Amino acid sequence: MSANETFVAGAARGLGGLPQRLVQDGVVEESAMLVALQNAKERRTSFVTQLVSNGAAQARDIAIAAASEFGVPLLDLDSIQLDLDTVKLVTDKLLQKHRVLPLFKRGKRLFLGVADPTNLLSVDEIKFQTGLGIEAIVVEDDKLQAALDKTLEQVDTQMPNLGDEDGFDLENLDVSGGEQEFDTITRDDVEDAPIVRFVNKLMLDAIRRGASDIHFEPYEKTYRVRFRMDGVLKEIAQPPVQLSQKISARLKVMSRLDIAERRVPQDGRIKMKLSKTRAIDFRVSSCPTLYGEKIVLRILDPSSAMLGIDALGYEPFQRELYLKYLAKPQGMILVTGPTGSGKTVSLYTGLNILNREDTNISTAEDPAEINLPGVNQVNVNPKVGLTFAAALRAFLRQDPDV
C-alpha cells in the first residue's frame, strides 16, 4: 500500500493528527495503533506510552515524527542536566499524572518535556498551576519516564530533614496549647505522636520554604495539604483522609480553638518557639466545609520584616519609588495585591525603614501580624469600641510622626 493509500485508509478508520502521521510514515502498523489508542482510552494514559511499552514502535521514531508534525523542537534528555528547582515548580502529582518534565525556565516561560504533544490538558493544568507560559519540547517516551523517576527521587531526598539532627524535637516543639473539651476526638488522638510530628514537620517545612500560608483541606475521598509560595499554591502532601479530624483537632488545640465546635468558623493563633531568640506566629482560621473543617495557617515571621527592601523582589524602579515616598514628610501609601503577594511584608518593611529613635510610629491593625519593637501597634477591637477611626483619633493626641 502506498503512503497516500495508507493516509486515506487511516482517515477512514478515524485516525488523525499524530496517530495518522505515525501510520503514514511507517513508524507503526495501523492495527497496532488502533489497539494502542483503545488501551490508552481505557487506561487513561498516552497512546505514545502504550506503543512504546508494547514494543509496537521505537520511542525515538515517535519523537522524530511528533516534532515534525507539530513543528516543535526535539531534545535528547541524555544531553542536558535538569535543574531540580525548575522541576519543583510543578507538583509531583501533575508530573506523574501527565508524564511531563519541566526542563528549564526562561523569564515567564516554562519549557516542558513531553512525549505526547497531543496532551493539551497537561499544558493547560500546568500553565494554571504555575502561572507561566508553557512551551513544549518533544522528548523520547522511555527516556522521559526514566528521567522523571530519577528526578522525583532526587527531589524527595532533597526535602529538608526536620528531625532531631536539625535541633528540633518534632514531638516536643514549644508551641502554644489549650485545654478544651474533646467531644468524639480523644486527648490521645490529639496528642498522638505521629500526628504531632506530622503537623510540626509541616509547619517547620513551610517556614524553611518561605511559604506564606498552609492549607489543610478535607474532601470526600482525599485530604491534601498545600503551601502558598511566591503567591502560588502548591500541593505538598496527601495524608490519609481518615486522619483529617485528628489533624484538625491537633491544630485547633494548638491555637486554643474550641475543638468541639465544628459548625462555625473560628480564628486563633499559634506561637512556635524555634530557639531562645526566634519565635514564629501562625494566624489560624477554621471554616466548616462539606467534608470537615478546612484550616488555613498564615505564617507571620517577624524576621521577614527585618530583611530589608532588597529582599522584597522589587524591580529597581519600584524600589526607588517606594523609598522616595517613604522619605516624604507627609502623604499616604496604599499597598494592594492578591493573597500571598507580599502586601504585609512590604508594609512592615516600610515601617522598619522608618523605625528610628527620633520617630514616633503608631499603627492600627486587625490583627497585628508581626511584632515590631519600637512601633506602637494597636489591635483594633470593634466589640469594645476600639475601631480604626477611634484608634486614629487617639493617635492624633499621641504626638505622632507616622
C-alpha positions as CSV (number, residue, x, y, z in Angstrom):
1,M,0.0,0.0,0.0
2,S,1.3,3.5,-0.9
3,A,1.8,6.3,1.6
4,N,-1.2,8.1,0.1
5,E,-3.4,4.9,0.3
6,T,-2.3,4.5,4.0
7,F,-3.3,8.1,4.7
8,V,-6.8,7.6,3.2
9,A,-7.3,4.3,4.9
10,G,-6.3,5.7,8.3
11,A,-8.6,8.7,7.9
12,A,-11.4,6.3,7.1
13,R,-10.8,4.4,10.3
14,G,-11.0,7.6,12.3
15,L,-7.2,8.2,12.6
16,G,-6.0,11.8,12.5
17,G,-3.2,14.0,13.6
18,L,-0.1,12.3,15.1
19,P,-1.6,8.7,15.1
20,Q,-2.2,9.0,11.4
21,R,1.2,10.5,10.8
22,L,2.9,7.6,12.5
23,V,1.0,5.1,10.5
24,Q,1.6,7.0,7.3
25,D,5.4,7.2,8.0
26,G,5.6,3.5,8.7
27,V,6.6,4.0,12.3
28,V,3.8,1.7,13.5
29,E,1.3,-0.7,11.9
30,E,-2.2,0.6,11.7
31,S,-3.6,-2.4,13.7
32,A,-1.1,-1.7,16.5
33,M,-2.1,1.9,16.5
34,L,-5.8,1.1,16.9
35,V,-5.0,-1.2,19.8
36,A,-2.8,1.4,21.4
37,L,-5.5,4.1,21.1
38,Q,-8.1,1.8,22.6
39,N,-5.8,0.8,25.5
40,A,-4.9,4.4,26.2
41,K,-8.5,5.4,26.4
42,E,-9.4,2.5,28.8
43,R,-6.3,3.1,31.0
44,R,-6.3,6.9,30.7
45,T,-2.7,7.0,29.5
46,S,-1.0,8.3,26.4
47,F,-1.1,6.2,23.3
48,V,2.6,7.0,22.8
49,T,3.3,5.2,26.1
50,Q,1.2,2.3,25.0
51,L,3.0,2.0,21.7
52,V,6.5,2.1,23.4
53,S,5.6,-0.2,26.3
54,N,4.0,-2.8,23.9
55,G,7.1,-2.7,21.6
56,A,4.9,-1.6,18.7
57,A,7.2,1.3,17.9
58,Q,10.5,2.9,18.9
59,A,10.4,5.9,21.2
60,R,13.0,7.7,19.1
61,D,11.0,7.2,15.8
62,I,7.8,8.5,17.5
63,A,9.6,11.6,18.9
64,I,11.0,12.5,15.5
65,A,7.6,12.2,13.8
66,A,5.9,14.2,16.6
67,A,8.4,17.0,16.5
68,S,7.9,17.2,12.7
69,E,4.1,17.0,12.9
70,F,3.8,19.8,15.5
71,G,6.8,21.9,14.5
72,V,8.3,21.9,17.9
73,P,11.9,21.1,19.0
74,L,13.2,17.6,19.7
75,L,15.6,17.2,22.6
76,D,17.7,14.2,23.8
77,L,17.3,14.1,27.6
78,D,20.7,12.5,27.9
79,S,22.3,15.7,26.7
80,I,21.1,18.1,29.5
81,Q,21.4,18.4,33.3
82,L,18.0,19.0,34.9
83,D,17.5,21.8,37.4
84,L,15.6,20.5,40.5
85,D,14.3,24.0,41.4
86,T,12.7,24.1,37.9
87,V,11.2,20.7,38.3
88,K,9.7,21.7,41.7
89,L,7.7,24.4,40.0
90,V,5.2,21.7,39.2
91,T,3.6,19.4,41.7
92,D,4.7,15.8,41.7
93,K,1.1,14.8,41.2
94,L,0.8,16.7,38.0
95,L,4.2,15.4,36.7
96,Q,3.2,11.8,37.2
97,K,-0.4,12.3,36.0
98,H,0.7,13.8,32.7
99,R,4.2,12.2,32.3
100,V,5.9,15.6,31.6
101,L,9.1,17.1,32.9
102,P,10.0,20.8,33.4
103,L,13.3,21.3,31.6
104,F,14.2,24.9,32.1
105,K,12.7,28.3,32.7
106,R,13.3,31.5,30.7
107,G,11.6,34.6,32.1
108,K,7.9,33.9,32.3
109,R,8.0,30.8,30.1
110,L,8.5,27.2,31.3
111,F,9.8,24.7,28.7
112,L,8.2,21.3,29.2
113,G,9.5,18.0,28.0
114,V,6.6,15.9,26.6
115,A,6.4,12.6,24.7
116,D,2.8,13.2,23.5
117,P,2.3,16.7,22.3
118,T,-1.4,15.9,21.7
119,N,-2.0,16.0,25.5
120,L,-3.2,19.6,25.7
121,L,-4.7,19.1,29.1
122,S,-1.3,18.8,30.6
123,V,-0.3,22.2,29.2
124,D,-3.5,23.8,30.5
125,E,-3.2,22.4,34.0
126,I,0.5,23.2,34.4
127,K,0.0,26.7,33.0
128,F,-2.8,27.3,35.5
129,Q,-0.7,25.9,38.4
130,T,2.5,27.8,37.7
131,G,1.1,31.0,36.2
132,L,3.8,30.6,33.5
133,G,3.6,30.3,29.7
134,I,4.3,26.8,28.5
135,E,6.5,25.8,25.6
136,A,6.5,22.1,24.6
137,I,9.7,20.2,23.7
138,V,9.4,16.7,22.4
139,V,11.4,14.0,24.1
140,E,11.5,10.2,23.9
141,D,8.9,8.5,26.0
142,D,11.2,5.9,27.5
143,K,13.9,8.4,28.4
144,L,11.2,10.7,29.8
145,Q,9.9,8.1,32.2
146,A,13.5,7.3,33.4
147,A,14.3,10.9,33.9
148,L,11.0,11.5,35.7
149,D,11.6,8.7,38.1
150,K,15.2,9.7,38.8
151,T,14.4,13.4,39.2
152,L,11.4,12.9,41.6
153,E,13.6,10.6,43.7
154,Q,16.2,13.4,43.9
155,V,13.5,15.9,44.8
156,D,12.4,13.6,47.7
157,T,15.9,13.2,49.0
158,Q,16.4,17.0,49.0
159,M,13.4,17.6,51.2
160,P,14.6,19.1,54.4
161,N,15.0,16.6,57.2
162,L,13.2,18.1,60.1
163,G,14.2,15.6,62.8
164,D,16.4,15.8,65.8
165,E,19.6,16.2,63.7
166,D,18.4,19.7,62.9
167,G,18.0,20.5,66.5
168,F,14.2,20.1,66.5
169,D,12.4,17.5,68.6
170,L,9.2,17.2,66.5
171,E,7.2,15.7,69.3
172,N,8.2,18.4,71.9
173,L,8.3,21.7,70.0
174,D,7.4,24.6,72.2
175,V,4.0,25.7,70.8
176,S,1.0,27.3,72.5
177,G,-1.7,24.9,73.5
178,G,-5.1,24.9,75.1
179,E,-7.3,22.8,77.3
180,Q,-10.6,22.1,75.6
181,E,-13.4,19.6,75.5
182,F,-12.6,16.8,73.1
183,D,-16.0,15.5,72.0
184,T,-15.5,12.4,69.9
185,I,-11.9,13.1,69.3
186,T,-10.0,11.9,72.4
187,R,-7.0,13.5,74.0
188,D,-4.9,10.5,72.9
189,D,-5.9,11.3,69.3
190,V,-4.8,14.9,69.6
191,E,-1.6,14.1,71.3
192,D,-0.8,11.0,69.2
193,A,2.9,11.2,68.5
194,P,2.7,10.6,64.7
195,I,0.0,13.4,64.4
196,V,2.1,15.8,66.5
197,R,5.2,15.0,64.4
198,F,3.4,15.4,61.1
199,V,1.9,18.7,61.9
200,N,5.1,20.1,63.4
201,K,7.1,18.9,60.4
202,L,4.7,20.6,58.0
203,M,4.9,23.9,59.9
204,L,8.7,23.8,60.0
205,D,8.9,22.9,56.4
206,A,6.6,25.8,55.4
207,I,8.9,28.2,57.3
208,R,12.0,26.9,55.6
209,R,10.4,27.1,52.2
210,G,9.4,30.7,52.7
211,A,5.6,29.8,52.4
212,S,3.1,32.5,53.4
213,D,0.2,30.1,54.1
214,I,-0.5,26.4,54.9
215,H,-3.9,25.0,53.7
216,F,-5.3,21.8,55.3
217,E,-8.2,20.7,53.0
218,P,-10.7,17.8,53.5
219,Y,-12.6,16.3,50.6
220,E,-14.9,13.3,50.3
221,K,-12.1,10.8,49.4
222,T,-8.9,12.8,49.8
223,Y,-7.2,15.1,52.2
224,R,-4.5,17.4,51.0
225,V,-2.0,20.0,52.3
226,R,-0.9,22.9,50.2
227,F,1.7,25.7,50.7
228,R,1.4,29.1,49.2
229,M,4.8,30.1,47.9
230,D,5.5,33.2,45.9
231,G,1.8,33.7,45.6
232,V,1.1,30.3,44.1
233,L,-0.5,27.3,45.9
234,K,1.5,24.0,45.6
235,E,0.4,20.6,46.9
236,I,2.8,19.3,49.4
237,A,1.2,16.1,50.9
238,Q,-1.9,13.9,50.8
239,P,-2.3,12.4,54.3
240,P,-4.9,9.5,54.6
241,V,-8.4,11.0,54.7
242,Q,-9.1,9.1,57.9
243,L,-6.6,11.4,59.7
244,S,-8.4,14.7,58.7
245,Q,-10.3,15.1,62.0
246,K,-7.2,14.2,64.1
247,I,-5.1,16.8,62.2
248,S,-7.8,19.4,62.6
249,A,-8.2,18.7,66.2
250,R,-4.4,19.0,66.8
251,L,-4.3,22.3,65.0
252,K,-7.3,23.7,67.0
253,V,-5.8,22.6,70.3
254,M,-2.5,24.3,69.4
255,S,-4.4,27.6,68.5
256,R,-6.7,27.5,71.5
257,L,-9.9,27.0,69.5
258,D,-13.0,25.1,70.7
259,I,-12.3,21.6,69.4
260,A,-15.9,20.5,69.9
261,E,-17.3,23.3,67.7
262,R,-17.2,22.4,64.0
263,R,-20.3,24.3,62.8
264,V,-19.0,27.8,62.7
265,P,-15.7,29.5,61.6
266,Q,-13.1,30.1,64.3
267,D,-9.9,32.2,64.5
268,G,-6.9,31.6,66.7
269,R,-3.2,31.9,66.9
270,I,-0.1,29.6,67.4
271,K,3.3,30.7,68.6
272,M,6.1,28.3,67.7
273,K,9.4,28.9,69.6
274,L,12.3,27.8,67.4
275,S,15.1,29.0,69.7
276,K,15.7,31.3,72.6
277,T,15.8,34.3,70.2
278,R,13.3,33.3,67.5
279,A,9.6,32.5,67.5
280,I,7.2,32.3,64.6
281,D,3.5,33.2,64.9
282,F,0.7,31.5,62.9
283,R,-2.7,33.1,62.4
284,V,-5.2,30.2,62.3
285,S,-8.6,30.2,60.6
286,S,-11.0,27.3,60.5
287,C,-14.0,27.1,58.2
288,P,-16.6,24.2,58.1
289,T,-16.9,22.6,54.7
290,L,-18.9,19.6,53.3
291,Y,-16.4,17.0,54.5
292,G,-14.8,18.6,57.6
293,E,-13.0,21.7,58.6
294,K,-10.6,23.5,56.3
295,I,-7.9,25.1,58.3
296,V,-5.5,27.8,57.0
297,L,-2.4,28.9,58.8
298,R,-1.0,32.3,57.9
299,I,2.8,32.4,58.7
300,L,3.8,35.6,60.5
301,D,7.6,35.6,60.6
302,P,8.9,38.7,62.4
303,S,12.3,38.3,60.7
304,S,10.7,38.8,57.3
305,A,10.2,42.4,58.0
306,M,13.9,42.8,59.0
307,L,15.3,41.5,55.7
308,G,15.3,44.9,54.1
309,I,13.8,46.3,50.9
310,D,16.3,44.4,48.8
311,A,14.7,41.1,49.8
312,L,11.2,42.1,48.6
313,G,11.9,41.2,45.0
314,Y,11.0,44.7,43.6
315,E,12.1,45.9,40.3
316,P,14.7,48.7,40.6
317,F,12.2,51.5,39.7
318,Q,9.7,50.1,42.2
319,R,12.3,50.0,44.9
320,E,13.3,53.6,44.3
321,L,9.7,54.7,44.1
322,Y,8.9,53.1,47.5
323,L,11.9,54.6,49.2
324,K,11.2,58.0,47.7
325,Y,7.7,58.2,49.1
326,L,8.7,56.7,52.4
327,A,11.1,59.6,52.8
328,K,8.3,62.2,52.3
329,P,7.2,64.1,55.5
330,Q,3.5,63.6,54.7
331,G,1.2,61.6,52.5
332,M,-0.3,58.1,52.2
333,I,1.0,54.9,50.6
334,L,-1.5,52.2,49.5
335,V,-0.3,48.6,49.1
336,T,-2.6,46.4,47.2
337,G,-2.4,42.9,45.7
338,P,-3.8,39.3,45.8
339,T,-3.4,36.9,48.7
340,G,0.2,36.0,49.3
341,S,1.7,38.7,47.1
342,G,3.7,40.3,49.9
343,K,1.5,43.2,51.0
344,T,2.1,42.6,54.7
345,V,5.8,42.2,54.4
346,S,6.0,45.3,52.2
347,L,4.2,47.4,54.8
348,Y,6.2,46.1,57.7
349,T,9.5,46.6,55.8
350,G,8.5,50.2,55.2
351,L,7.7,50.6,58.9
352,N,11.1,49.1,59.8
353,I,12.9,51.5,57.5
354,L,11.1,54.4,59.2
355,N,11.6,52.9,62.7
356,R,14.2,55.3,64.2
357,E,14.9,56.8,67.6
358,D,13.7,60.2,66.5
359,T,10.4,58.9,65.0
360,N,7.1,58.1,66.8
361,I,5.2,55.4,64.9
362,S,1.7,54.1,65.7
363,T,-0.3,51.5,63.8
364,A,-3.9,50.3,63.9
365,E,-4.1,46.7,62.8
366,D,-6.7,43.9,62.6
367,P,-4.8,41.9,63.7
368,A,-1.2,43.0,64.4
369,E,0.5,40.2,62.5
370,I,4.2,40.9,63.2
371,N,5.6,42.4,66.3
372,L,7.9,45.4,65.6
373,P,9.9,46.6,68.6
374,G,9.8,50.4,68.6
375,V,6.4,50.7,66.9
376,N,3.3,51.3,68.9
377,Q,0.9,48.7,67.5
378,V,-2.8,48.7,68.3
379,N,-5.1,45.7,67.7
380,V,-8.5,47.2,66.8
381,N,-11.4,45.7,68.7
382,P,-14.8,46.9,67.4
383,K,-16.7,45.0,70.2
384,V,-15.4,47.4,72.8
385,G,-15.4,50.5,70.6
386,L,-11.8,50.4,69.5
387,T,-12.3,50.8,65.8
388,F,-9.8,52.1,63.2
389,A,-11.4,55.5,63.5
390,A,-11.2,55.5,67.3
391,A,-7.5,54.4,67.1
392,L,-6.6,57.2,64.6
393,R,-8.3,59.8,66.7
394,A,-6.3,58.6,69.7
395,F,-3.0,58.7,67.6
396,L,-3.5,62.4,66.9
397,R,-3.2,63.0,70.6
398,Q,-0.1,60.9,70.9
399,D,2.4,63.3,69.2
400,P,2.7,61.0,66.1
401,D,5.2,61.2,63.2
402,V,3.9,58.2,61.4
